[in-house]
Amino acid sequence: MKEQGPQQDFLFGKINYIILLIGIGVIALGFILMSGGGSDDPNVYSDAIFNFRRIRLAPTTVLIGFGITVYAILKNPKKA
């Protein structure tokens, strides 16, 4: 018979990694929402950087993504 070595277990369960990837995706979406709004000419002022999407929605999306990733790290994979 073949001898089996020590079995390696992952630190997290499969569901933890799925939730973690979702959280990273939400964070990336928040940073994408935050981008843009600048002016091509540095001498021209653009008020577009102060709209709702860049000031409220994008940072809230990033914080929600961080919350999801923290949940994925703290979730116990052995509980149902």
Buried (B, 14 or more C-beta within 10 A) or exposed (E): EEEEEEEEEEEBBEEBBEBBEBBBEBBEBBEEBBEEEEEEEEEEEEEEEEEEEBEEBBBEBBEBBBEBBEBBEEBEBEEE
